[in-house]
Amino acid sequence: MTDAVCRDKTGFHAALDKVLDKYLTTRMQELAPQTAKVKEIRRTADANAAALGGTASK
């Protein structure tokens, strides 16, 4: 219980959230080219499936 009170008084969770938000934002920016490539692959797969009369991927 003491640890939880200390974390509340020091703002530990707010500080941790701020650091994690910065980390995740930076990492998502670094992964943007790979994310774009995956989106393009899925669009191509959907188009190919539609041309073959299949169902689209999700």
C-alpha positions as CSV (number, residue, x, y, z in Angstrom):
1,M,0.0,0.0,0.0
2,T,2.8,2.4,0.8
3,D,4.3,2.0,-2.7
4,A,1.0,2.9,-4.3
5,V,0.7,6.0,-2.1
6,C,4.2,7.0,-3.0
7,R,3.6,6.6,-6.7
8,D,0.5,8.8,-6.5
9,K,2.3,11.5,-4.5
10,T,5.3,11.6,-6.9
11,G,3.2,11.4,-10.1
12,F,5.0,8.3,-11.1
13,H,2.3,7.0,-13.5
14,A,1.9,10.4,-15.3
15,A,5.7,10.6,-15.8
16,L,5.9,7.0,-17.0
17,D,3.0,7.6,-19.4
18,K,4.8,10.7,-20.8
19,V,8.0,8.7,-21.5
20,L,6.1,5.8,-23.0
21,D,4.1,8.1,-25.3
22,K,7.3,9.7,-26.6
23,Y,8.9,6.2,-27.1
24,L,5.8,4.8,-29.0
25,T,5.5,8.0,-31.1
26,T,9.1,7.8,-32.1
27,R,8.9,4.0,-32.8
28,M,5.8,4.4,-34.9
29,Q,7.6,7.1,-37.0
30,E,10.5,4.7,-37.5
31,L,8.2,1.9,-38.6
32,A,6.2,4.1,-41.0
33,P,8.0,2.9,-44.2
34,Q,7.3,-0.8,-43.2
35,T,3.7,0.0,-42.3
36,A,3.2,1.7,-45.7
37,K,4.7,-1.3,-47.4
38,V,2.3,-3.7,-45.6
39,K,-0.6,-1.5,-46.5
40,E,0.4,-1.6,-50.2
41,I,0.8,-5.4,-50.1
42,R,-2.7,-5.7,-48.6
43,R,-4.2,-3.4,-51.3
44,T,-2.5,-5.5,-54.0
45,A,-3.7,-8.7,-52.4
46,D,-7.2,-7.4,-52.2
47,A,-7.2,-6.3,-55.9
48,N,-5.8,-9.7,-56.9
49,A,-8.4,-11.6,-54.9
50,A,-11.2,-9.4,-56.4
51,A,-9.9,-10.1,-59.9
52,L,-9.9,-13.8,-59.1
53,G,-13.4,-13.7,-57.6
54,G,-12.2,-14.4,-54.1
55,T,-12.9,-12.5,-50.9
56,A,-10.8,-9.5,-49.7
57,S,-8.3,-9.9,-46.9
58,K,-8.8,-8.1,-43.6
